């Protein structure tokens, strides 16, 4: 029977895997997404009420980062580069962790 601590760790790992995969999809879509698709994204409720939030302009900023227009990304949202880099680092760590686990899974065990 598993202890509560190991079940909690397993749950956190599953949540981290799901979030990491979503982050990787967001990073890849910022590079390959056509900016015309931004018209399909619903308008932020803060922007609709002529207010701002900390994520206003983040989608457009991520697309600008994908196009390597860092100055335009900073104009659209000052926190976009920090968030993008942290998501990128998490994605790279996730890929390295998954690769390490996969290699160890198929490594022959010494008897």
HELIX and SHEET records of a PDB file:
HELIX    1   1 UNK A    4  UNK A   32  1                                  29    
HELIX    2   2 UNK A   35  UNK A   40  5                                   6    
HELIX    3   3 UNK A   45  UNK A   48  1                                   4    
HELIX    4   4 UNK A   58  UNK A   66  1                                   9    
HELIX    5   5 UNK A   70  UNK A   76  1                                   7    
HELIX    6   6 UNK A   80  UNK A  106  1                                  27    
END                                                                             
